[in-house]
Amino acid sequence: MALRGVIQMYRAVPMMKHVLSVVILMGCIFIVYKVESAVTLERKILPIEYSTKWMIVTLCLIVMIKLPFYMVNFLGVVFLNNFEKRPKLRHSLLECPFLCFRVVTRGLYPDLVQKNVQLNLQTCKNLGLKNFVIQVVSDTPIHLSTDENSKELVVPENYTTKNGTLFKARALHYALEPEIDILKPGDWIVHLDEETLLTEDSLIGVINFAVSKTYSFGQGIITYNNGEIVNWITTLADSIRVGMDYGCIRLCMKVFHKPLFFFKGSFIVADAEAEKSVSYDHGPEASIAEDCFFACVAYSQGFSFGFVEGTMLEQSTFTIHDLVQQRRRWMHGILLTALSNKIPVRNNLGPIVISLSSCLLPLSLLLSLLMLVSLQPLPPFLKVSSSFIWGTYIFMAIFGTLKTFDVHQHGFIKCILLVSATVVCCFLPNVIEYWNSVVIFWQPKLTTSHFQFHIVKKENVLKISPKID
């Protein structure tokens, strides 16, 4: 009975939930520290003596490169309420400017696009939104059932941009061409992927953001529980992305109002005139991670960023192969952004830090293994910093799972099992990152002239419930 009372109190008080999440974060860091200390004490099992001062210095430098990113995530979780109340409309729908929900697709999965357009249309109409359109920009015709609120725009095969932009960025820029553009000053664009589903909360967040006109660009949180789970391993591995949305994205958008480290290509809310000013036509090197490149260019031009309330729904990749290819594209695109001379260094520090950290991953792994058999004691800074990074990482994955799979909906026992599985699955992105680091950073041809945009397979998409909470 006492435990039930505590659970009921926890459900009723958002601040109590937030405090508990911070306590769990501290606990994860402490547990990792104790585990690392225990491993350090057992190193005398393999007494190999050789000079390790250079290894310690190198490891300290590698850890210092990673620290800023994890510090931002840590501060975001600690100082921003993780359990805010559901957003409410702060303005009349009559005040809402024209919204263009823009979906860019290759046209490979027309049934998926058709289904999601209809679901998103229903969400907008259920809220009472009238001044909007869902525009599908496709490389090939998908024969969308169009009306006044849904339009299809096909990118001509022979279309080329001034700077030779490729892939999704090419299609995004085509929609901004003066003779094609359907938007006028004061209108707003909401960027969605072809599998993205709006929720009522995210739609309210978009409307509040657009009506306020405080910031030119905004970003919100995405969870990966859109419909039936196809692959539990990749879904739980993606929990780290949800956690970093709550940590890094929220702090960068809410407090700094700058895209300091990364920017996602979906759930972007953009002032149409500001987007046209920045444009997506920045050349082939801006076409792999067009979202990150676009954000850095907008940041360098002085545009401000804000956080959009609510949560949108997507699905994780269906196979580990697709997960590897997806992460490889991101790593390659962020590297090209970091190397670009089109963005001032001061506005490009995040991608530079992430790329440098990714480049050093194989060396970091090798030195860590060597230190396990070394008799040289680890300096306190290295041990504490490493525990902080890994503890924060594990917590972000656990927190992402709990945000994706709500306890009220899935039950306490199932969520405990999912959290336990997440502790294992969350290391899969790390393994993938180590492998991709070798592929990306030790093959110069790939980083300088070879441009690939892997399309995630979606032909096995299962039923998506039309009910969107």
C-alpha positions in Angstrom: 0.0 0.0 0.0 2.8 2.4 0.9 4.6 1.7 -2.4 1.3 2.2 -4.3 0.9 5.6 -2.6 4.5 6.6 -3.6 3.8 5.6 -7.2 0.6 7.6 -7.3 2.4 10.6 -5.8 5.1 10.2 -8.4 2.6 10.2 -11.2 0.9 13.3 -9.9 3.9 15.6 -9.3 6.0 16.4 -12.4 8.7 18.0 -10.4 9.1 14.9 -8.3 9.6 13.0 -11.5 12.3 15.4 -12.6 14.1 15.2 -9.3 14.0 11.4 -9.5 15.4 11.5 -13.0 18.3 13.7 -11.9 19.0 11.3 -9.0 19.1 8.4 -11.4 21.5 10.3 -13.6 23.8 10.9 -10.7 23.4 7.2 -9.8 24.5 6.1 -13.3 27.6 8.2 -13.1 28.4 6.9 -9.6 27.9 3.2 -10.6 30.1 3.6 -13.7 32.8 5.3 -11.5 32.7 2.4 -9.0 32.9 -0.2 -11.8 35.9 1.6 -13.4 37.6 1.8 -10.0 37.1 -1.9 -9.5 38.6 -2.7 -12.9 41.6 -0.4 -12.1 42.2 -2.3 -8.9 42.3 -5.7 -10.8 44.8 -4.5 -13.3 47.7 -6.0 -11.4 46.5 -9.4 -12.7 48.4 -8.7 -15.9 51.5 -6.8 -14.7 53.0 -5.5 -17.9 55.5 -2.7 -17.3 56.2 -0.1 -19.9 56.0 3.7 -20.1 52.4 4.9 -20.2 52.7 8.6 -19.7 52.1 9.3 -23.4 49.0 7.1 -23.4 47.6 8.9 -20.3 48.1 12.3 -21.9 46.6 11.2 -25.2 43.5 9.7 -23.4 43.1 12.9 -21.4 43.0 14.9 -24.6 40.5 12.6 -26.2 38.3 12.7 -23.1 38.5 16.5 -23.0 37.2 16.6 -26.6 34.1 14.6 -25.7 33.4 16.4 -22.5 31.6 19.5 -23.8 28.9 17.5 -25.7 28.1 15.3 -22.6 28.2 18.3 -20.3 25.5 20.0 -22.5 23.4 16.9 -22.2 24.0 16.7 -18.5 23.0 20.3 -17.9 19.9 20.0 -20.1 18.6 17.1 -18.0 19.5 18.6 -14.7 18.3 22.2 -15.1 15.4 21.8 -17.5 12.2 20.1 -16.2 12.1 16.7 -17.9 8.3 16.3 -17.2 6.7 19.5 -18.3 2.9 19.6 -18.6 1.4 19.0 -22.0 1.4 22.2 -24.2 -1.7 24.3 -24.5 -2.7 26.6 -27.2 -1.7 30.1 -26.1 -3.3 31.8 -29.1 -6.5 31.5 -31.2 -6.2 29.3 -34.3 -7.3 32.4 -36.2 -4.0 34.0 -35.3 -2.0 31.1 -36.7 -0.1 31.9 -39.9 -0.2 29.7 -42.9 1.7 26.4 -42.2 3.3 24.3 -44.9 4.1 20.8 -43.6 6.8 19.8 -46.1 7.6 16.1 -46.7 10.6 15.3 -48.9 10.8 11.7 -50.4 12.4 9.8 -53.2 9.0 8.4 -53.9 10.1 4.8 -53.2 7.3 4.1 -50.7 4.1 5.8 -52.0 1.8 3.8 -49.8 3.6 4.8 -46.7 3.6 8.5 -47.7 -0.1 8.4 -48.6 -1.0 6.8 -45.3 0.9 9.2 -43.2 -0.4 12.2 -45.1 -3.9 11.1 -44.3 -3.1 10.6 -40.7 -1.4 14.0 -40.4 -4.3 15.6 -42.2 -6.7 14.1 -39.7 -4.6 15.3 -36.8 -4.7 18.9 -38.1 -8.4 18.8 -38.8 -9.2 17.3 -35.3 -7.5 20.3 -33.7 -9.4 22.7 -36.0 -6.5 23.9 -38.0 -7.6 25.3 -41.4 -4.9 27.5 -42.7 -2.4 24.8 -43.8 -1.2 22.5 -46.5 0.8 19.2 -46.4 3.2 19.4 -49.4 4.9 16.2 -50.6 8.1 17.0 -52.6 9.1 13.8 -54.5 11.7 12.8 -57.0 9.2 10.5 -58.7 5.4 10.8 -58.8 3.5 9.1 -56.0 0.1 10.1 -57.3 -1.0 11.6 -54.0 -4.7 12.1 -53.4 -4.6 15.9 -53.4 -7.1 18.5 -52.2 -6.9 22.1 -50.8 -4.8 20.8 -47.8 -2.5 18.3 -49.6 -0.3 18.9 -52.6 2.3 17.0 -54.5 5.4 18.6 -56.1 7.5 16.4 -58.4 11.2 17.5 -58.8 12.1 17.3 -62.6 14.9 14.8 -63.4 16.8 17.4 -65.2 16.7 19.9 -62.4 20.0 21.1 -61.1 20.8 23.8 -58.6 23.3 26.6 -59.2 25.9 25.0 -56.9 25.2 21.4 -57.8 23.4 20.4 -54.6 22.3 16.7 -54.4 19.8 14.4 -52.8 17.3 15.7 -50.3 18.9 19.2 -50.2 18.2 19.4 -54.0 14.5 18.7 -53.5 14.3 21.1 -50.6 15.8 23.8 -52.7 13.6 23.1 -55.6 10.5 23.8 -53.4 12.1 27.2 -52.7 12.6 28.2 -56.3 10.7 31.5 -57.0 8.7 30.0 -59.8 7.7 27.0 -57.7 7.4 28.4 -54.2 3.9 28.7 -52.9 4.7 30.6 -49.7 4.6 34.3 -49.0 6.2 36.4 -46.2 4.8 35.5 -42.8 4.2 31.8 -43.7 6.0 28.9 -41.9 7.4 25.6 -43.0 7.3 22.4 -40.9 9.7 19.8 -42.1 8.8 16.2 -41.8 10.3 12.9 -42.9 8.0 10.6 -44.9 7.4 8.4 -41.8 6.9 11.3 -39.4 3.5 11.5 -37.6 2.2 14.6 -36.0 0.7 14.5 -32.5 -1.8 16.9 -31.1 0.9 18.1 -28.6 3.5 18.7 -31.4 0.9 20.5 -33.5 0.1 22.8 -30.6 3.8 23.4 -30.1 4.2 24.3 -33.8 1.3 26.8 -33.7 2.5 28.4 -30.5 6.0 28.7 -32.0 4.8 30.2 -35.3 2.4 32.7 -33.7 5.0 34.0 -31.3 7.5 34.8 -34.1 10.2 35.0 -31.5 12.7 32.8 -33.4 13.3 32.1 -37.0 13.9 28.3 -36.6 12.8 25.8 -34.1 13.3 22.1 -33.3 11.4 19.6 -31.1 11.6 16.1 -29.8 11.1 12.9 -31.8 10.4 9.4 -30.3 10.6 6.2 -32.2 7.4 4.4 -31.4 5.4 5.1 -34.5 3.2 2.1 -34.9 4.3 -1.5 -34.3 7.9 -2.1 -33.4 9.7 -3.9 -36.3 13.1 -4.3 -34.7 13.4 -4.0 -31.0 17.2 -3.8 -31.1 17.4 -0.8 -33.3 14.5 0.9 -31.6 16.1 0.6 -28.2 19.4 1.6 -29.7 17.7 4.8 -30.9 16.7 5.6 -27.3 19.9 7.5 -27.0 18.7 9.9 -29.7 15.5 10.6 -27.7 17.6 11.2 -24.6 19.9 13.6 -26.4 16.8 15.5 -27.7 15.8 16.1 -24.1 19.4 16.9 -23.1 21.3 18.6 -25.9 18.6 19.8 -28.2 16.5 21.3 -25.4 19.4 23.2 -23.8 20.7 24.5 -27.1 17.3 25.6 -28.3 15.8 26.8 -25.0 18.9 28.4 -23.4 21.5 29.2 -26.0 19.2 29.5 -29.0 21.9 28.1 -31.2 22.5 24.7 -32.9 25.7 24.1 -31.1 26.2 20.5 -31.9 23.6 19.0 -34.3 20.3 19.7 -35.9 17.8 17.0 -37.1 16.2 17.0 -40.5 12.7 16.4 -39.2 10.5 18.4 -36.8 12.0 21.6 -38.0 9.8 24.7 -37.8 11.1 27.5 -40.1 10.0 31.0 -41.0 9.6 30.7 -44.8 11.5 33.9 -45.6 14.4 33.0 -43.3 14.7 29.6 -44.9 14.7 31.1 -48.4 17.4 33.5 -47.2 19.6 30.7 -46.0 18.6 28.3 -48.8 19.7 24.6 -49.2 21.9 25.2 -52.3 25.4 25.0 -50.8 27.0 22.4 -53.0 27.6 18.6 -52.8 29.4 18.8 -49.5 26.2 20.2 -47.9 24.0 17.4 -49.3 24.9 14.5 -47.0 23.8 16.0 -43.7 21.9 18.9 -45.2 20.1 19.6 -41.9 23.4 20.1 -40.0 24.9 22.2 -42.8 21.8 24.4 -43.1 21.7 25.0 -39.4 25.3 26.1 -39.2 24.8 28.4 -42.2 21.7 29.9 -40.6 23.6 30.3 -37.3 26.5 32.1 -39.1 24.0 34.5 -40.7 22.6 35.5 -37.3 19.3 33.7 -37.2 18.0 32.6 -33.8 16.7 29.2 -32.8 14.1 28.1 -30.3 12.6 25.0 -28.8 9.2 23.6 -30.1 7.0 21.9 -27.5 5.4 18.5 -28.1 6.7 15.2 -29.5 6.5 13.8 -33.0 6.6 10.1 -33.8 8.9 8.2 -36.2 10.2 4.6 -36.6 13.7 3.3 -36.2 15.5 1.5 -38.9 14.3 -2.1 -39.6 17.7 -3.7 -39.9 21.1 -3.2 -38.2 22.6 -2.8 -41.7 20.4 0.2 -42.3 21.3 1.5 -38.8 25.0 1.3 -39.8 24.5 3.0 -43.1 22.3 5.7 -41.5 25.0 6.5 -38.9 27.7 6.4 -41.5 25.9 9.0 -43.6 25.5 11.3 -40.6 29.2 10.9 -39.6 30.3 11.7 -43.2 27.9 14.6 -43.5 29.0 16.2 -40.2 32.6 15.8 -41.2 32.0 17.6 -44.5 30.2 20.3 -42.6 33.2 20.6 -40.2 35.6 20.8 -43.2 33.6 23.4 -45.1 35.1 26.8 -45.7 31.6 28.2 -46.3 31.0 28.4 -42.6 33.0 30.4 -40.1 34.9 28.3 -37.6 33.1 30.0 -34.6 29.7 28.8 -36.0 31.0 25.4 -36.8 32.6 24.3 -33.6 30.1 21.6 -32.8 30.6 19.6 -36.0 34.3 20.1 -35.6 34.3 18.7 -32.1 32.0 15.8 -33.0 34.2 14.9 -36.1 37.4 15.2 -34.1 36.0 12.9 -31.4 34.8 10.4 -34.0 38.1 10.4 -35.8 40.0 9.5 -32.6 37.6 6.7 -31.6 39.9 3.8 -32.8 42.9 5.3 -31.0 40.7 5.8 -27.9 39.7 2.2 -27.9 43.3 0.9 -28.4 44.7 3.1 -25.6 41.9 2.1 -23.2 42.6 -1.6 -23.8 46.3 -1.0 -23.2 45.6 0.9 -20.0 43.8 -2.1 -18.6 47.1 -4.1 -18.5 49.2 -1.2 -17.4 50.5 -0.7 -13.8 50.5 3.1 -14.2 47.7 4.5 -12.1 45.0 6.5 -13.9 44.9 10.2 -13.0 41.7 11.2 -11.1 40.7 13.6 -13.9 40.7 10.8 -16.4 38.8 8.4 -14.2 36.1 11.0 -13.2 35.7 12.4 -16.7 35.3 8.9 -18.2 32.8 7.9 -15.6 30.9 11.1 -16.2 30.7 10.6 -20.0 29.7 6.9 -19.8 27.3 7.4 -16.9 25.6 10.3 -18.8 25.5 8.2 -22.0 23.8 5.2 -20.3 21.3 7.4 -18.5 20.4 9.2 -21.7 19.6 5.9 -23.3 17.5 4.7 -20.3 15.7 8.0 -20.2 15.0 7.9 -23.9 13.4 4.5 -23.5 11.2 5.7 -20.6 10.1 8.7 -22.7 9.4 6.5 -25.7 7.5 3.7 -23.8 5.3 5.4 -21.2 4.9 3.5 -18.0 1.1 4.3 -17.9 0.7 2.7 -21.3 3.1 -0.2 -21.3 3.1 -1.2 -17.6 5.8 -1.1 -14.9 7.2 -4.6 -15.6 7.5 -4.2 -19.3 9.3 -0.9 -18.9 11.7 -2.4 -16.4 12.5 -5.1 -19.0 12.9 -2.5 -21.8 15.2 -0.5 -19.6 17.3 -3.5 -18.9 17.5 -4.4 -22.6 18.4 -0.7 -23.3 21.5 -0.9 -21.1 22.8 -3.6 -23.5 21.4 -2.2 -26.8 22.6 1.4 -26.2 26.2 0.2 -26.8 25.3 -0.9 -30.4 25.5 2.7 -31.7 29.0 2.9 -30.1 30.2 -0.2 -31.8 28.8 1.1 -35.1 30.5 4.4 -34.5 33.8 2.8 -34.0 33.5 0.8 -37.2 32.2 3.8 -39.2 35.1 5.9 -37.9 37.6 3.6 -39.6 35.5 3.6 -42.8 35.0 7.4 -42.9 38.2 8.9 -41.5 40.8 6.4 -42.9 39.6 6.5 -46.5 40.4 9.9 -47.8 38.6 9.3 -51.1 35.3 9.0 -49.2 35.7 12.2 -47.2 36.7 14.3 -50.1 34.8 13.3 -53.3 32.6 10.3 -52.7 29.0 11.3 -51.9 26.4 8.7 -50.8 23.0 9.1 -49.4 21.7 5.7 -48.1 18.0 5.4 -48.2 16.6 3.4 -45.3 14.4 0.5 -46.3 10.7 1.0 -45.4 8.9 -1.6 -47.6 8.1 -3.7 -44.5 6.3 -0.9 -42.6 3.6 -2.5 -40.5 0.2 -1.1 -39.5 0.3 2.4 -38.1 -2.5 3.1 -35.7 -4.7 6.0 -36.8 -5.0 7.0 -33.2 -2.4 9.7 -32.3 -2.2 10.6 -28.6 
